[in-house]
């Protein structure tokens, strides 16, 4: 099933938005503890919407809890903490996109979705681009990189769960699963830092931090993942997951615009490789057909 132009545009817009989100996260981390910011992000995803939107039909509390913990704690809690440890917004957006490869491989192994030669070529180009960015990651830390790669695996598992359960009411699914993200993040925060972050909250929240939290809650999470999860449910992972490779492109550019992160020749070359890989992915079916025709003619 080939992705429609409308769905392709929606997927591209969401991934560009997600790239910019890393700079929005950085803005919030200037005055907020990373644990607390993640907790507030998912709290606003839940309240007050959970009181007005019914639990998604056909989805058990166990599935909601598993997705919520993986998504809230396994993905975004780890991403925010890695940035707090020193990993830059641009580099965070790069490493997280290894989830595209994890998602494609998991979907192939668990669901039997086919990966053709064109997909493999696209993965190779995109991987080259990511590795160039990796080799040029002056502001990265080893611990931050490891944490984001674990977060990438958590995102891939979330994608697989959506494909397996195929929730019909996606916005309700995101809101109600976030209900389980909140206690998981709360417990982690309390275990690691005690009550100090919560006491700091009594002093108020800076305007830029408030903007960061609300943007992450309503734009990045509810709107963004409503679009993304619907695409993931509708199409094979090999068609949807590679779109996330645009995230590091917009992430690096946004980090350059807002925080002055250097854009050198290596990063430019890396972005070209990622875009080439994405172009191959988007046209994978046509390219595979062309290759088959060519072999028959020979």
C-alpha positions as CSV (number, residue, x, y, z in Angstrom):
1,X,0.0,0.0,0.0
2,X,1.6,3.3,-1.2
3,X,1.3,6.2,1.2
4,X,-1.0,9.0,-0.1
5,X,0.4,12.5,-0.7
6,X,-1.8,13.9,2.1
7,X,-0.4,11.4,4.6
8,X,3.1,11.9,3.4
9,X,2.8,15.7,3.9
10,X,1.3,15.2,7.3
11,X,4.1,12.8,8.3
12,X,6.8,15.2,7.0
13,X,5.3,18.2,8.9
14,X,5.1,16.3,12.1
15,X,8.7,15.1,11.9
16,X,9.9,18.6,11.2
17,X,8.0,19.8,14.2
18,X,9.6,17.1,16.3
19,X,13.0,18.3,15.2
20,X,12.3,21.8,16.4
21,X,10.9,20.3,19.7
22,X,14.5,19.5,20.8
23,X,15.2,23.2,21.0
24,X,12.0,23.7,22.9
25,X,13.1,21.1,25.4
26,X,16.4,22.8,25.7
27,X,14.6,26.1,26.5
28,X,12.7,24.4,29.3
29,X,15.8,22.7,30.7
30,X,17.4,26.1,31.3
31,X,15.2,26.6,34.4
32,X,13.5,23.2,35.1
33,X,14.7,19.9,36.3
34,X,14.5,17.3,33.5
35,X,12.5,14.9,35.6
36,X,10.0,17.5,36.6
37,X,9.6,18.9,33.1
38,X,8.8,15.4,31.8
39,X,6.3,14.8,34.6
40,X,4.6,18.2,33.9
41,X,4.5,17.4,30.2
42,X,2.6,14.2,30.6
43,X,0.4,15.6,33.5
44,X,-0.9,18.2,31.1
45,X,-1.5,15.5,28.4
46,X,-3.8,13.9,31.0
47,X,-5.5,16.8,32.8
48,X,-8.1,18.0,32.1
49,X,-8.6,16.0,28.8
50,X,-9.0,12.6,30.5
51,X,-12.2,13.8,32.2
52,X,-13.8,14.6,28.9
53,X,-12.5,11.8,26.6
54,X,-13.5,8.2,27.1
55,X,-11.0,5.4,27.4
56,X,-10.3,4.0,23.9
57,X,-12.6,1.0,23.2
58,X,-11.0,-2.4,22.7
59,X,-7.7,-1.4,24.5
60,X,-7.0,-3.0,27.9
61,X,-5.5,-1.1,30.8
62,X,-2.5,-3.4,30.5
63,X,-1.8,-2.2,27.0
64,X,-2.3,1.4,28.0
65,X,0.0,1.0,31.0
66,X,2.7,-0.7,28.9
67,X,2.6,2.0,26.2
68,X,2.4,4.8,28.8
69,X,5.5,3.6,30.7
70,X,7.5,2.9,27.5
71,X,6.6,6.3,26.0
72,X,6.7,8.5,29.0
73,X,9.6,7.0,31.1
74,X,11.4,4.9,28.5
75,X,11.4,7.5,25.8
76,X,11.0,11.1,26.9
77,X,12.3,10.8,30.5
78,X,15.5,9.4,29.1
79,X,15.8,11.9,26.3
80,X,15.4,14.9,28.7
81,X,17.8,13.4,31.2
82,X,20.4,12.8,28.4
83,X,20.2,16.5,27.4
84,X,20.5,17.4,31.0
85,X,23.7,15.3,31.1
86,X,25.1,17.5,28.3
87,X,23.9,16.0,25.0
88,X,23.0,18.9,22.6
89,X,19.5,19.3,21.1
90,X,20.8,18.6,17.6
91,X,22.7,15.5,18.6
92,X,19.8,14.2,20.7
93,X,17.5,14.4,17.7
94,X,20.1,12.5,15.6
95,X,20.6,9.5,18.0
96,X,16.9,9.1,18.7
97,X,16.2,8.4,15.0
98,X,17.9,5.0,15.2
99,X,14.4,4.1,16.3
100,X,13.5,4.1,12.5
101,X,15.9,1.1,12.0
102,X,14.7,-0.6,15.2
103,X,11.1,-0.2,14.2
104,X,11.6,-1.6,10.7
105,X,13.6,-4.6,12.0
106,X,11.1,-5.4,14.8
107,X,8.1,-5.1,12.4
108,X,9.9,-7.5,10.0
109,X,10.7,-10.0,12.8
110,X,7.4,-9.8,14.6
111,X,4.8,-9.0,11.9
112,X,6.6,-10.4,8.9
113,X,6.6,-7.0,7.0
114,X,8.8,-7.2,4.0
115,X,12.0,-5.3,3.5
116,X,13.2,-5.0,-0.1
117,X,16.5,-4.0,-1.6
118,X,15.5,-0.4,-2.0
119,X,14.7,-0.2,1.8
120,X,18.1,-1.6,2.6
121,X,19.8,1.0,0.3
122,X,17.8,3.8,2.0
123,X,18.8,2.5,5.4
124,X,22.4,2.4,4.3
125,X,22.4,6.0,3.1
126,X,20.6,7.3,6.2
127,X,22.9,5.3,8.5
128,X,25.9,6.9,6.8
129,X,24.4,10.3,7.5
130,X,23.7,9.5,11.1
131,X,27.2,8.1,11.6
132,X,28.8,11.2,10.1
133,X,26.8,13.3,12.6
134,X,27.9,10.8,15.3
135,X,31.6,11.2,14.4
136,X,31.2,15.0,14.5
137,X,29.4,15.1,17.8
138,X,31.7,17.4,19.7
139,X,29.1,18.3,22.4
140,X,28.0,14.8,23.0
141,X,28.7,12.7,26.0
142,X,28.9,8.9,26.1
143,X,26.3,8.5,28.8
144,X,23.9,10.8,26.9
145,X,24.3,8.8,23.7
146,X,23.6,5.5,25.5
147,X,20.5,6.9,27.1
148,X,19.1,8.2,23.8
149,X,19.8,4.9,22.1
150,X,17.8,3.1,24.8
151,X,15.1,5.7,24.3
152,X,15.1,5.0,20.5
153,X,14.5,1.3,21.3
154,X,11.6,2.3,23.6
155,X,10.1,4.3,20.8
156,X,10.4,1.4,18.4
157,X,8.6,-0.8,20.9
158,X,5.8,1.8,21.2
159,X,5.5,1.8,17.4
160,X,5.3,-2.0,17.4
161,X,2.6,-1.9,20.1
162,X,0.5,0.5,18.0
163,X,0.8,-1.8,15.0
164,X,-0.2,-4.9,17.0
165,X,-3.2,-3.3,18.8
166,X,-4.3,-0.8,16.2
167,X,-6.3,1.5,18.5
168,X,-9.3,3.0,16.6
169,X,-9.4,6.2,18.8
170,X,-5.8,7.4,18.7
171,X,-6.2,10.6,20.6
172,X,-7.9,8.8,23.4
173,X,-5.2,6.2,23.4
174,X,-2.5,8.8,23.8
175,X,-4.3,10.7,26.6
176,X,-5.2,7.5,28.6
177,X,-1.8,5.9,28.2
178,X,-0.2,9.2,29.5
179,X,-2.2,8.5,32.6
180,X,0.2,5.7,33.3
181,X,3.3,7.7,32.3
182,X,2.7,10.2,35.1
183,X,3.1,7.8,38.1
184,X,6.1,6.0,36.5
185,X,7.9,9.4,36.0
186,X,6.8,10.5,39.5
187,X,8.3,7.4,41.1
188,X,11.6,7.7,39.2
189,X,11.9,11.4,40.1
190,X,11.2,10.7,43.8
191,X,13.7,7.7,43.8
192,X,16.5,9.7,42.2
193,X,16.1,13.2,43.5
194,X,13.6,13.1,46.4
195,X,11.3,16.0,46.9
196,X,13.7,18.7,45.9
197,X,12.3,19.2,42.3
198,X,8.8,19.5,43.7
199,X,9.8,22.1,46.4
200,X,11.5,24.1,43.6
201,X,8.2,24.2,41.8
202,X,6.6,26.2,44.6
203,X,8.8,29.1,43.5
204,X,7.0,29.3,40.2
205,X,7.7,28.4,36.6
206,X,9.5,30.8,34.2
207,X,7.5,31.8,31.1
208,X,9.9,30.1,28.7
209,X,9.6,26.9,30.8
210,X,5.8,27.1,30.8
211,X,5.8,27.5,27.0
212,X,8.1,24.5,26.7
213,X,5.9,22.3,28.8
214,X,2.6,23.3,27.0
215,X,4.3,22.9,23.5
216,X,5.5,19.5,24.4
217,X,2.2,18.4,25.9
218,X,-0.3,19.6,23.3
219,X,1.7,20.1,20.1
220,X,4.5,17.5,20.2
221,X,2.7,14.7,22.1
222,X,-1.1,14.8,21.6
223,X,-1.1,16.3,18.1
224,X,2.2,14.9,16.8
225,X,1.7,11.3,18.0
226,X,-2.0,11.4,17.0
227,X,-0.8,11.9,13.4
228,X,2.2,9.6,13.7
229,X,0.5,6.6,15.4
230,X,-2.3,6.8,12.8
231,X,0.2,6.5,10.0
232,X,2.0,3.7,11.8
233,X,-1.3,1.8,12.2
234,X,-2.2,2.4,8.5
235,X,1.0,1.7,6.6
236,X,4.0,-0.8,6.8
237,X,6.8,0.4,9.2
238,X,9.2,0.6,6.3
239,X,7.1,3.4,4.8
240,X,6.4,5.4,8.0
241,X,9.4,5.0,10.3
242,X,12.0,6.5,7.8
243,X,10.1,9.8,7.9
244,X,11.5,10.3,11.4
245,X,14.9,10.7,9.7
246,X,13.8,14.2,9.0
247,X,13.9,14.9,12.7
248,X,17.7,15.3,13.0
249,X,17.7,17.6,9.9
250,X,15.2,20.0,11.4
251,X,16.7,19.4,14.8
252,X,20.2,20.4,13.8
253,X,18.9,23.4,11.8
254,X,16.7,24.6,14.7
255,X,19.6,24.1,17.2
256,X,21.7,26.3,14.8
257,X,19.1,29.0,14.5
258,X,18.1,29.2,18.2
259,X,21.2,28.2,20.1
260,X,24.1,28.8,17.7
261,X,25.1,25.1,17.4
262,X,27.7,25.0,14.6
263,X,26.7,23.9,11.1
264,X,29.9,22.7,9.5
265,X,30.6,20.8,6.2
266,X,30.3,17.4,8.0
267,X,26.8,18.1,9.2
268,X,25.8,19.4,5.8
269,X,27.0,16.3,4.1
270,X,25.3,14.2,6.8
271,X,22.0,15.9,6.1
272,X,22.4,15.2,2.4
273,X,22.9,11.5,3.1
274,X,19.9,11.4,5.4
275,X,17.7,13.1,2.8
276,X,18.9,10.8,0.0
277,X,18.1,7.8,2.2
278,X,14.6,9.2,2.9
279,X,14.1,9.8,-0.8
280,X,14.9,6.2,-1.5
281,X,12.6,5.0,1.2
282,X,9.7,7.0,-0.1
283,X,10.1,5.6,-3.6
284,X,11.1,2.1,-2.5
285,X,8.3,0.3,-4.2
286,X,8.8,2.0,-7.5
287,X,12.6,1.4,-7.3
288,X,12.1,-2.2,-6.4
289,X,9.8,-2.7,-9.4
290,X,12.3,-0.9,-11.7
291,X,15.1,-3.2,-10.4
292,X,12.9,-6.3,-11.0
293,X,12.1,-5.1,-14.6
294,X,15.8,-4.5,-15.3
295,X,16.8,-8.0,-14.1
296,X,14.1,-9.6,-16.4
297,X,15.3,-7.5,-19.4
298,X,18.8,-8.7,-18.8
